[in-house]
Amino acid sequence: MPESERRTEIMEAVERLLARGGVGAVTMRAVATEAGVSLRLVQYYGRTKDDLLSSTLDRLADRSIARWRARTAHQESGRSALDEVRAFLDEALPTDEESTGFHRVGVSLEALAITHPDTAGRAYRRHLDALADHLADTLRSGTSLDAAPLDATPLDAASARLLALEVMGLAHGLGTLLMAGRLDRQEAGAVTSDYLQRLRPRLSP
């Protein structure tokens, strides 16, 4: 098996363990068992548990950005910044099996990033920065709400980044509440609809 495929196999084993049992479920031996490989091979790709978790977070971050880019790449031109916010929230919230598993793993690694800032913390910050940068760029490329594309007034860089961070904060909070069972999908949808309605005047030309 090619080295890249073997590495992917091990990272996927880490993700499955995280999804089932959180950070505590991830040990070098558990990863080896889950992936069906030797402990020595796992140690080749990560000398410590923190190395494995950091690599897994980097991989998840790349996939997160790729999912978002794929979602917006085929969208029609002339979309407003509000359309982009709506699409981001639709993608970010854990409302199906795949996104729920993805969010569960992300929350586990976020907790690790807070308690271990020198390892997974760096990878998590890179992920947040990349996500904020991409969302801010997407918002800046959107048209204003009532303007045709040629007459659009894009957001300035500072405003776009602040809005990106605001939207990410909302998505994170709602996602956590959904995962914790403190609100359901219908309630989350009502919150996002209310937010989008209140956001509209801020994005009007």
MDAnalysis code that builds the backbone (N, CA, C; Angstrom):
import MDAnalysis as mda
import numpy as np

u = mda.Universe.empty(615, n_residues=205, atom_resindex=np.repeat(np.arange(205), 3), trajectory=True)
u.add_TopologyAttr("name", ["N", "CA", "C"] * 205)
u.add_TopologyAttr("resid", np.arange(1, 206))
u.add_TopologyAttr("resname", ["MET", "PRO", "GLU", "SER", "GLU", "ARG", "ARG", "THR", "GLU", "ILE", "MET", "GLU", "ALA", "VAL", "GLU", "ARG", "LEU", "LEU", "ALA", "ARG", "GLY", "GLY", "VAL", "GLY", "ALA", "VAL", "THR", "MET", "ARG", "ALA", "VAL", "ALA", "THR", "GLU", "ALA", "GLY", "VAL", "SER", "LEU", "ARG", "LEU", "VAL", "GLN", "TYR", "TYR", "GLY", "ARG", "THR", "LYS", "ASP", "ASP", "LEU", "LEU", "SER", "SER", "THR", "LEU", "ASP", "ARG", "LEU", "ALA", "ASP", "ARG", "SER", "ILE", "ALA", "ARG", "TRP", "ARG", "ALA", "ARG", "THR", "ALA", "HIS", "GLN", "GLU", "SER", "GLY", "ARG", "SER", "ALA", "LEU", "ASP", "GLU", "VAL", "ARG", "ALA", "PHE", "LEU", "ASP", "GLU", "ALA", "LEU", "PRO", "THR", "ASP", "GLU", "GLU", "SER", "THR", "GLY", "PHE", "HIS", "ARG", "VAL", "GLY", "VAL", "SER", "LEU", "GLU", "ALA", "LEU", "ALA", "ILE", "THR", "HIS", "PRO", "ASP", "THR", "ALA", "GLY", "ARG", "ALA", "TYR", "ARG", "ARG", "HIS", "LEU", "ASP", "ALA", "LEU", "ALA", "ASP", "HIS", "LEU", "ALA", "ASP", "THR", "LEU", "ARG", "SER", "GLY", "THR", "SER", "LEU", "ASP", "ALA", "ALA", "PRO", "LEU", "ASP", "ALA", "THR", "PRO", "LEU", "ASP", "ALA", "ALA", "SER", "ALA", "ARG", "LEU", "LEU", "ALA", "LEU", "GLU", "VAL", "MET", "GLY", "LEU", "ALA", "HIS", "GLY", "LEU", "GLY", "THR", "LEU", "LEU", "MET", "ALA", "GLY", "ARG", "LEU", "ASP", "ARG", "GLN", "GLU", "ALA", "GLY", "ALA", "VAL", "THR", "SER", "ASP", "TYR", "LEU", "GLN", "ARG", "LEU", "ARG", "PRO", "ARG", "LEU", "SER", "PRO"])
u.atoms.positions = np.array([
    [0.849, -1.199, 0.000],
    [0.000, 0.000, 0.000],
    [0.885, 1.250, 0.000],
    [0.573, 2.250, -0.859],
    [1.364, 3.478, -0.877],
    [1.364, 4.177, 0.479],
    [2.446, 4.890, 0.767],
    [2.590, 5.533, 2.065],
    [1.455, 6.519, 2.337],
    [1.029, 7.261, 1.298],
    [-0.042, 8.244, 1.493],
    [-1.341, 7.566, 1.910],
    [-1.627, 6.393, 1.331],
    [-2.844, 5.670, 1.689],
    [-2.751, 5.105, 3.096],
    [-1.575, 4.637, 3.485],
    [-1.389, 4.119, 4.826],
    [-1.569, 5.225, 5.858],
    [-1.028, 6.409, 5.566],
    [-1.176, 7.542, 6.481],
    [-2.656, 7.925, 6.617],
    [-3.359, 7.955, 5.492],
    [-4.791, 8.266, 5.522],
    [-5.543, 7.241, 6.366],
    [-5.196, 5.989, 6.233],
    [-5.840, 4.919, 6.996],
    [-5.670, 5.145, 8.500],
    [-4.491, 5.558, 8.896],
    [-4.222, 5.797, 10.316],
    [-4.954, 7.032, 10.808],
    [-4.958, 8.097, 10.018],
    [-5.671, 9.312, 10.416],
    [-7.169, 9.060, 10.523],
    [-7.702, 8.250, 9.634],
    [-9.125, 7.913, 9.699],
    [-9.430, 7.100, 10.953],
    [-8.498, 6.248, 11.365],
    [-8.682, 5.484, 12.603],
    [-8.729, 6.441, 13.798],
    [-7.861, 7.460, 13.808],
    [-7.881, 8.453, 14.882],
    [-9.226, 9.174, 14.903],
    [-9.728, 9.542, 13.734],
    [-11.012, 10.239, 13.661],
    [-12.146, 9.374, 14.208],
    [-12.152, 8.092, 13.871],
    [-13.218, 7.216, 14.352],
    [-13.162, 7.085, 15.870],
    [-11.981, 6.978, 16.420],
    [-11.841, 6.894, 17.873],
    [-12.317, 8.184, 18.541],
    [-11.960, 9.303, 17.964],
    [-12.405, 10.592, 18.497],
    [-13.921, 10.697, 18.460],
    [-14.508, 10.279, 17.348],
    [-15.957, 10.388, 17.192],
    [-16.693, 9.516, 18.195],
    [-16.113, 8.359, 18.531],
    [-16.781, 7.433, 19.449],
    [-16.541, 7.777, 20.916],
    [-15.312, 8.173, 21.239],
    [-14.983, 8.322, 22.649],
    [-14.221, 9.555, 23.046],
    [-14.039, 10.492, 22.109],
    [-13.321, 11.707, 22.443],
    [-11.821, 11.483, 22.533],
    [-11.119, 12.506, 23.027],
    [-9.665, 12.464, 23.084],
    [-9.173, 11.302, 23.948],
    [-9.899, 10.994, 25.026],
    [-9.471, 9.933, 25.920],
    [-9.421, 8.564, 25.267],
    [-10.167, 8.384, 24.189],
    [-10.193, 7.083, 23.516],
    [-8.988, 6.869, 22.611],
    [-8.238, 7.929, 22.361],
    [-7.116, 7.849, 21.423],
    [-5.831, 7.526, 22.174],
    [-5.330, 6.323, 21.960],
    [-4.004, 5.932, 22.415],
    [-3.277, 5.342, 21.212],
    [-1.970, 5.230, 21.312],
    [-1.213, 4.689, 20.194],
    [-1.660, 3.246, 19.889],
    [-1.859, 2.472, 20.941],
    [-2.282, 1.078, 20.735],
    [-3.709, 0.992, 20.181],
    [-4.588, 1.898, 20.667],
    [-5.963, 1.886, 20.167],
    [-6.000, 2.247, 18.686],
    [-5.164, 3.187, 18.290],
    [-5.100, 3.565, 16.872],
    [-4.603, 2.390, 16.039],
    [-3.577, 1.709, 16.530],
    [-3.043, 0.560, 15.803],
    [-4.117, -0.516, 15.630],
    [-4.846, -0.787, 16.697],
    [-5.912, -1.798, 16.634],
    [-7.012, -1.360, 15.679],
    [-7.425, -0.107, 15.784],
    [-8.499, 0.413, 14.934],
    [-8.122, 0.375, 13.459],
    [-6.862, 0.702, 13.179],
    [-6.411, 0.737, 11.785],
    [-5.983, -0.631, 11.276],
    [-5.814, -1.596, 12.207],
    [-5.377, -2.924, 11.797],
    [-3.933, -2.958, 11.354],
    [-3.088, -2.146, 12.025],
    [-1.669, -2.090, 11.680],
    [-0.856, -2.267, 12.963],
    [0.449, -2.332, 12.809],
    [1.313, -2.506, 13.967],
    [1.491, -1.199, 14.723],
    [1.810, -1.314, 16.008],
    [2.087, -0.131, 16.815],
    [3.282, 0.616, 16.254],
    [4.262, -0.094, 15.776],
    [5.452, 0.549, 15.212],
    [5.099, 1.417, 14.007],
    [4.161, 0.950, 13.197],
    [3.766, 1.745, 12.033],
    [3.047, 3.016, 12.464],
    [2.190, 2.928, 13.471],
    [1.529, 4.122, 13.987],
    [2.567, 5.117, 14.495],
    [3.570, 4.625, 15.194],
    [4.608, 5.501, 15.731],
    [5.450, 6.127, 14.626],
    [5.499, 5.492, 13.469],
    [6.211, 6.067, 12.328],
    [5.524, 7.347, 11.852],
    [4.212, 7.373, 11.919],
    [3.461, 8.541, 11.454],
    [3.209, 9.557, 12.568],
    [3.391, 9.144, 13.809],
    [3.245, 10.076, 14.918],
    [3.987, 9.557, 16.126],
    [5.018, 10.261, 16.533],
    [5.839, 9.750, 17.645],
    [5.067, 9.720, 18.960],
    [4.098, 10.642, 19.094],
    [3.301, 10.702, 20.322],
    [1.831, 10.846, 19.963],
    [0.996, 10.710, 20.962],
    [-0.436, 10.913, 20.776],
    [-0.714, 12.334, 20.290],
    [-0.018, 13.316, 20.854],
    [-0.223, 14.702, 20.447],
    [0.132, 14.902, 18.976],
    [1.183, 14.238, 18.514],
    [1.550, 14.328, 17.103],
    [0.419, 13.799, 16.220],
    [-0.146, 12.666, 16.617],
    [-1.237, 12.084, 15.840],
    [-2.453, 13.000, 15.820],
    [-2.799, 13.549, 16.987],
    [-3.963, 14.423, 17.071],
    [-3.745, 15.702, 16.282],
    [-2.544, 16.254, 16.340],
    [-2.251, 17.469, 15.589],
    [-2.352, 17.209, 14.086],
    [-1.818, 16.074, 13.633],
    [-1.904, 15.719, 12.211],
    [-3.353, 15.503, 11.786],
    [-4.123, 14.890, 12.670],
    [-5.536, 14.669, 12.375],
    [-6.282, 15.990, 12.249],
    [-5.982, 16.948, 13.130],
    [-6.632, 18.240, 13.057],
    [-6.256, 18.967, 11.776],
    [-4.993, 18.894, 11.383],
    [-4.582, 19.506, 10.116],
    [-5.387, 18.915, 8.954],
    [-5.556, 17.599, 8.977],
    [-6.309, 16.929, 7.910],
    [-7.767, 17.351, 7.926],
    [-8.359, 17.429, 9.113],
    [-9.748, 17.866, 9.227],
    [-9.910, 19.305, 8.757],
    [-8.933, 20.155, 9.099],
    [-8.998, 21.550, 8.676],
    [-8.979, 21.655, 7.158],
    [-8.111, 20.882, 6.527],
    [-8.054, 20.893, 5.066],
    [-9.385, 20.438, 4.472],
    [-9.974, 19.394, 5.061],
    [-11.256, 18.901, 4.558],
    [-12.372, 19.910, 4.776],
    [-12.342, 20.602, 5.905],
    [-13.363, 21.600, 6.197],
    [-13.348, 22.711, 5.156],
    [-12.161, 23.219, 4.862],
    [-12.039, 24.269, 3.854],
    [-12.450, 23.735, 2.488],
    [-12.049, 22.507, 2.180],
    [-12.394, 21.922, 0.884],
    [-13.905, 21.766, 0.735],
    [-14.584, 21.330, 1.811],
    [-16.045, 21.189, 1.779],
    [-16.708, 22.529, 1.502],
    [-16.226, 23.550, 2.173],
    [-16.808, 24.880, 1.993],
    [-16.559, 25.401, 0.586],
    [-15.334, 25.247, 0.087],
    [-15.017, 25.707, -1.266],
    [-15.834, 24.960, -2.306],
    [-15.991, 23.649, -2.105],
    [-16.779, 22.854, -3.049],
    [-18.230, 23.311, -3.043],
    [-18.732, 23.679, -1.880],
    [-20.133, 24.113, -1.775],
    [-20.367, 25.420, -2.508],
    [-19.381, 26.329, -2.454],
    [-19.564, 27.654, -3.053],
    [-19.070, 27.727, -4.493],
    [-18.218, 26.787, -4.917],
    [-17.605, 26.878, -6.238],
    [-18.626, 26.813, -7.360],
    [-19.689, 26.013, -7.183],
    [-20.657, 25.813, -8.255],
    [-21.865, 26.746, -8.141],
    [-21.836, 27.628, -7.126],
    [-22.973, 28.515, -6.940],
    [-23.008, 29.584, -8.029],
    [-24.161, 30.122, -8.255],
    [-24.325, 31.119, -9.300],
    [-23.566, 32.385, -8.945],
    [-23.159, 33.135, -9.981],
    [-22.476, 34.404, -9.759],
    [-23.478, 35.440, -9.264],
    [-22.953, 36.530, -8.705],
    [-23.820, 37.607, -8.248],
    [-24.486, 37.342, -6.914],
    [-23.993, 36.368, -6.157],
    [-24.567, 36.084, -4.848],
    [-24.207, 37.201, -3.883],
    [-25.135, 37.526, -3.002],
    [-24.878, 38.572, -2.024],
    [-24.098, 38.013, -0.844],
    [-23.536, 38.937, -0.053],
    [-22.839, 38.526, 1.164],
    [-23.792, 37.775, 2.092],
    [-25.061, 38.179, 2.121],
    [-26.044, 37.489, 2.960],
    [-26.245, 36.051, 2.485],
    [-26.247, 35.847, 1.174],
    [-26.344, 34.488, 0.633],
    [-25.170, 33.638, 1.107],
    [-23.983, 34.237, 1.134],
    [-22.793, 33.503, 1.545],
    [-22.860, 33.136, 3.024],
    [-23.361, 34.054, 3.849],
    [-23.516, 33.752, 5.280],
    [-24.498, 32.603, 5.463],
    [-25.610, 32.661, 4.744],
    [-26.613, 31.589, 4.846],
    [-26.011, 30.245, 4.440],
    [-25.255, 30.226, 3.342],
    [-24.650, 28.985, 2.872],
    [-23.619, 28.459, 3.865],
    [-22.868, 29.365, 4.466],
    [-21.870, 28.946, 5.452],
    [-22.537, 28.291, 6.654],
    [-23.590, 28.913, 7.170],
    [-24.286, 28.350, 8.329],
    [-24.917, 27.009, 7.988],
    [-25.463, 26.883, 6.788],
    [-26.037, 25.599, 6.368],
    [-24.975, 24.508, 6.367],
    [-23.768, 24.848, 5.926],
    [-22.682, 23.876, 5.854],
    [-22.111, 23.573, 7.235],
    [-22.012, 24.594, 8.085],
    [-21.293, 24.454, 9.352],
    [-22.084, 23.726, 10.428],
    [-23.396, 23.857, 10.421],
    [-24.176, 23.291, 11.521],
    [-24.301, 21.768, 11.388],
    [-24.191, 21.040, 12.502],
    [-24.283, 19.571, 12.477],
    [-25.730, 19.107, 12.380],
    [-26.227, 19.010, 11.157],
    [-27.637, 18.682, 10.956],
    [-27.848, 17.336, 10.267],
    [-26.770, 16.624, 9.931],
    [-26.906, 15.289, 9.368],
    [-25.792, 14.423, 9.943],
    [-25.762, 13.160, 9.566],
    [-24.814, 12.222, 10.173],
    [-23.368, 12.637, 9.918],
    [-23.072, 13.026, 8.678],
    [-21.693, 13.377, 8.341],
    [-21.238, 14.634, 9.082],
    [-22.076, 15.678, 9.048],
    [-21.672, 16.923, 9.696],
    [-21.654, 16.783, 11.216],
    [-22.518, 15.923, 11.763],
    [-22.506, 15.694, 13.205],
    [-21.212, 15.021, 13.633],
    [-20.792, 13.995, 12.904],
    [-19.536, 13.339, 13.214],
    [-18.357, 14.276, 13.069],
    [-18.393, 15.084, 12.037],
    [-17.328, 16.058, 11.794],
    [-17.242, 17.053, 12.947],
    [-18.396, 17.540, 13.404],
    [-18.420, 18.506, 14.499],
    [-17.957, 17.853, 15.802],
    [-18.343, 16.618, 16.034],
    [-17.949, 15.934, 17.256],
    [-16.427, 15.801, 17.346],
    [-15.813, 15.432, 16.230],
    [-14.360, 15.327, 16.208],
    [-13.723, 16.700, 16.410],
    [-14.290, 17.706, 15.753],
    [-13.748, 19.052, 15.886],
    [-13.796, 19.566, 17.311],
    [-14.899, 19.298, 18.012],
    [-15.028, 19.749, 19.402],
    [-13.991, 19.043, 20.282],
    [-13.758, 17.764, 20.040],
    [-12.763, 17.036, 20.811],
    [-11.380, 17.641, 20.627],
    [-11.050, 17.982, 19.385],
    [-9.739, 18.546, 19.118],
    [-9.638, 19.991, 19.594],
    [-10.754, 20.689, 19.593],
    [-10.743, 22.051, 20.130],
    [-10.403, 22.026, 21.617],
    [-10.996, 21.093, 22.345],
    [-10.693, 20.969, 23.774],
    [-9.219, 20.669, 23.979],
    [-8.656, 19.812, 23.124],
    [-7.236, 19.509, 23.224],
    [-6.397, 20.752, 22.932],
    [-6.829, 21.538, 21.962],
    [-6.085, 22.744, 21.604],
    [-6.034, 23.731, 22.766],
    [-7.093, 23.760, 23.571],
    [-7.131, 24.672, 24.717],
    [-6.215, 24.185, 25.830],
    [-6.199, 22.877, 26.055],
    [-5.396, 22.330, 27.147],
    [-3.950, 22.064, 26.743],
    [-3.695, 21.931, 25.424],
    [-2.340, 21.688, 24.926],
    [-2.029, 22.702, 23.813],
    [-1.847, 23.972, 24.172],
    [-1.690, 25.022, 23.151],
    [-0.443, 24.897, 22.297],
    [0.552, 24.149, 22.767],
    [1.795, 24.061, 22.009],
    [1.790, 22.958, 20.962],
    [0.761, 22.112, 20.950],
    [0.722, 21.025, 19.980],
    [-0.485, 21.200, 19.075],
    [-1.595, 20.598, 19.478],
    [-2.804, 20.722, 18.659],
    [-3.276, 22.168, 18.598],
    [-2.916, 22.969, 19.590],
    [-3.346, 24.364, 19.593],
    [-2.904, 25.106, 18.357],
    [-1.678, 24.870, 17.927],
    [-1.187, 25.555, 16.730],
    [-1.984, 25.127, 15.505],
    [-2.247, 23.826, 15.403],
    [-3.009, 23.330, 14.258],
    [-4.422, 23.888, 14.263],
    [-5.025, 23.977, 15.450],
    [-6.393, 24.500, 15.527],
    [-6.439, 25.976, 15.157],
    [-5.445, 26.745, 15.597],
    [-5.408, 28.158, 15.226],
    [-5.221, 28.329, 13.728],
    [-4.394, 27.482, 13.122],
    [-4.235, 27.542, 11.661],
    [-5.566, 27.267, 10.974],
    [-6.295, 26.291, 11.498],
    [-7.606, 25.964, 10.933],
    [-8.551, 27.160, 11.021],
    [-8.642, 27.785, 12.198],
    [-9.544, 28.922, 12.373],
    [-9.146, 30.087, 11.483],
    [-7.848, 30.340, 11.383],
    [-7.384, 31.443, 10.544],
    [-7.714, 31.196, 9.074],
    [-7.481, 29.957, 8.621],
    [-7.764, 29.636, 7.223],
    [-9.254, 29.747, 6.931],
    [-10.075, 29.286, 7.861],
    [-11.523, 29.351, 7.672],
    [-11.991, 30.803, 7.653],
    [-11.488, 31.617, 8.584],
    [-11.874, 33.028, 8.631],
    [-11.425, 33.750, 7.376],
    [-10.213, 33.466, 6.919],
    [-9.706, 34.132, 5.710],
    [-10.557, 33.773, 4.498],
    [-10.893, 32.487, 4.367],
    [-11.678, 32.077, 3.205],
    [-13.085, 32.653, 3.257],
    [-13.688, 32.638, 4.433],
    [-15.033, 33.191, 4.550],
    [-15.019, 34.695, 4.295],
    [-14.030, 35.402, 4.825],
    [-13.934, 36.847, 4.599],
    [-13.756, 37.151, 3.111],
    [-12.912, 36.381, 2.433],
    [-12.727, 36.585, 0.988],
    [-14.016, 36.323, 0.231],
    [-14.748, 35.283, 0.648],
    [-16.016, 34.959, -0.005],
    [-17.031, 36.073, 0.208],
    [-17.074, 36.618, 1.412],
    [-17.995, 37.710, 1.706],
    [-17.644, 38.954, 0.899],
    [-16.373, 39.218, 0.740],
    [-15.948, 40.402, -0.019],
    [-16.271, 40.264, -1.496],
    [-16.288, 39.031, -1.993],
    [-16.577, 38.827, -3.413],
    [-18.068, 38.847, -3.705],
    [-18.891, 38.765, -2.656],
    [-20.339, 38.811, -2.850],
    [-20.802, 40.217, -3.194],
    [-21.919, 40.313, -3.853],
    [-22.466, 41.618, -4.180],
    [-23.248, 42.157, -2.990],
    [-23.492, 43.455, -3.008],
    [-24.391, 44.016, -2.006],
    [-25.796, 43.526, -2.287],
    [-26.672, 43.659, -1.332],
    [-27.968, 42.986, -1.413],
    [-28.828, 43.446, -2.575],
    [-28.821, 44.723, -2.849],
    [-29.747, 45.255, -3.836],
    [-29.065, 45.737, -5.103],
    [-27.784, 45.378, -5.258],
    [-27.054, 45.869, -6.422],
    [-26.809, 44.752, -7.420],
    [-26.749, 45.132, -8.689],
    [-26.330, 44.187, -9.708],
    [-24.829, 43.968, -9.545],
    [-24.299, 42.839, -10.030],
    [-22.888, 42.541, -9.824],
    [-21.941, 43.662, -10.235],
    [-22.210, 44.347, -11.358],
    [-21.311, 45.389, -11.817],
    [-21.356, 46.623, -10.930],
    [-22.427, 46.781, -10.179],
    [-22.578, 47.940, -9.306],
    [-22.339, 47.585, -7.842],
    [-21.848, 46.375, -7.601],
    [-21.725, 45.904, -6.229],
    [-20.695, 46.712, -5.442],
    [-20.974, 46.903, -4.180],
    [-20.040, 47.558, -3.272],
    [-19.563, 46.517, -2.272],
    [-18.370, 45.969, -2.477],
    [-17.923, 44.895, -1.594],
    [-17.584, 45.404, -0.204],
    [-17.620, 44.516, 0.737],
    [-17.192, 44.846, 2.081],
    [-15.696, 45.138, 2.079],
    [-15.258, 46.063, 2.956],
    [-13.822, 46.263, 3.098],
    [-13.245, 45.088, 3.881],
    [-11.922, 44.946, 3.845],
    [-11.261, 43.773, 4.415],
    [-11.525, 43.636, 5.913],
    [-11.436, 44.747, 6.646],
    [-11.626, 44.681, 8.102],
    [-13.054, 44.272, 8.446],
    [-14.035, 44.863, 7.756],
    [-15.439, 44.534, 8.024],
    [-15.744, 43.088, 7.670],
    [-15.168, 42.627, 6.555],
    [-15.414, 41.250, 6.129],
    [-14.845, 40.251, 7.138],
    [-13.664, 40.546, 7.674],
    [-13.075, 39.614, 8.643],
    [-13.877, 39.602, 9.942],
    [-14.306, 40.772, 10.410],
    [-15.108, 40.813, 11.631],
    [-16.413, 40.049, 11.454],
    [-17.044, 40.214, 10.286],
    [-18.282, 39.488, 10.023],
    [-18.017, 37.993, 9.955],
    [-16.904, 37.604, 9.336],
    [-16.559, 36.186, 9.255],
    [-16.402, 35.585, 10.654],
    [-15.722, 36.303, 11.545],
    [-15.538, 35.808, 12.901],
    [-16.869, 35.754, 13.660],
    [-17.722, 36.728, 13.421],
    [-19.039, 36.738, 14.057],
    [-19.857, 35.527, 13.624],
    [-19.856, 35.258, 12.325],
    [-20.623, 34.124, 11.794],
    [-20.040, 32.809, 12.291],
    [-18.712, 32.705, 12.333],
    [-18.083, 31.498, 12.857],
    [-18.454, 31.277, 14.320],
    [-18.500, 32.363, 15.095],
    [-18.886, 32.248, 16.501],
    [-20.310, 31.752, 16.661],
    [-21.219, 32.268, 15.830],
    [-22.602, 31.817, 15.886],
    [-22.700, 30.342, 15.510],
    [-22.022, 29.960, 14.429],
    [-22.069, 28.563, 13.997],
    [-21.507, 27.638, 15.067],
    [-20.429, 28.055, 15.693],
    [-19.816, 27.228, 16.734],
    [-20.765, 27.057, 17.921],
    [-21.345, 28.168, 18.371],
    [-22.247, 28.098, 19.518],
    [-23.479, 27.265, 19.231],
    [-24.096, 27.480, 18.088],
    [-25.287, 26.704, 17.733],
    [-24.937, 25.223, 17.560],
    [-23.792, 24.963, 16.940],
    [-23.387, 23.574, 16.750],
    [-23.215, 22.855, 18.075],
    [-22.594, 23.528, 19.029],
    [-22.387, 22.926, 20.339],
    [-23.720, 22.678, 21.045],
    [-24.631, 23.641, 20.963],
    [-25.947, 23.470, 21.586],
    [-26.730, 22.332, 20.926],
    [-26.604, 22.197, 19.613],
    [-27.248, 21.086, 18.920],
    [-26.679, 19.752, 19.389],
    [-25.354, 19.679, 19.466],
    [-24.709, 18.437, 19.873],
    [-25.045, 18.075, 21.317],
    [-25.233, 19.105, 22.151],
    [-25.543, 18.868, 23.564],
    [-27.027, 18.636, 23.792],
    [-27.834, 18.729, 22.744],
    [-29.259, 18.503, 22.871],
    [-30.013, 19.621, 23.560],
    [-29.434, 20.832, 23.554],
    [-30.102, 21.955, 24.206],
    [-31.001, 22.728, 23.255],
    [-30.919, 22.437, 21.973],
    [-31.898, 22.914, 21.011],
    [-31.924, 21.934, 19.854],
    [-33.034, 21.933, 19.113],
    [-33.146, 21.004, 17.999],
    [-32.905, 21.739, 16.679],
    [-32.982, 20.990, 15.581],
    [-32.672, 21.570, 14.275],
    [-33.638, 22.689, 13.908],
    [-34.906, 22.518, 14.279],
    [-35.891, 23.543, 13.974],
    [-35.564, 24.835, 14.723],
    [-35.187, 24.695, 15.985],
    [-34.834, 25.876, 16.775],
    [-33.560, 26.530, 16.242],
    [-32.601, 25.712, 15.841],
    [-31.377, 26.260, 15.262],
    [-31.688, 27.011, 13.973],
    [-32.596, 26.460, 13.179],
    [-33.002, 27.142, 11.959],
    [-33.684, 28.468, 12.237],
    [-34.484, 28.507, 13.300],
    [-35.157, 29.756, 13.669],
    [-34.144, 30.797, 14.115],
    [-33.121, 30.369, 14.851],
    [-32.089, 31.309, 15.303],
    [-31.324, 31.877, 14.103],
    [-30.947, 31.008, 13.168],
    [-30.193, 31.494, 12.011],
    [-31.054, 32.401, 11.136],
    [-32.337, 32.075, 10.980],
    [-33.226, 32.932, 10.195],
    [-33.353, 34.322, 10.821],
    [-33.494, 34.350, 12.146],
    [-33.578, 35.628, 12.849],
    [-32.279, 36.418, 12.691],
    [-31.141, 35.714, 12.795],
    [-29.850, 36.387, 12.642],
    [-29.713, 36.977, 11.239],
    [-30.070, 36.208, 10.223],
    [-29.962, 36.688, 8.847],
    [-30.862, 37.899, 8.607],
    [-32.043, 37.890, 9.212],
    [-32.958, 39.018, 9.070],
    [-32.365, 40.275, 9.704],
    [-31.757, 40.115, 10.868],
    [-31.152, 41.264, 11.539],
    [-29.859, 41.714, 10.866],
    [-29.205, 40.786, 10.166],
    [-27.960, 41.116, 9.476],
    [-28.210, 41.893, 8.188],
    [-29.378, 41.707, 7.590],
    [-29.657, 42.314, 6.286],
    [-29.427, 43.832, 6.259],
    [-29.922, 44.604, 7.225],
    [-29.688, 46.052, 7.170],
    [-28.210, 46.435, 7.206],
    [-27.406, 45.637, 7.874],
    [-25.967, 45.927, 7.955],
    [-25.275, 45.736, 6.627],
    [-25.842, 44.892, 5.749],
    [-25.214, 44.594, 4.469],
    [-25.860, 45.324, 3.308],
    [-26.891, 46.118, 3.601],
    [-27.561, 46.863, 2.534],
    [-26.689, 48.035, 2.106],
    [-26.698, 48.390, 0.806],
    [-25.880, 49.497, 0.340],
    [-26.367, 50.816, 0.885],
])
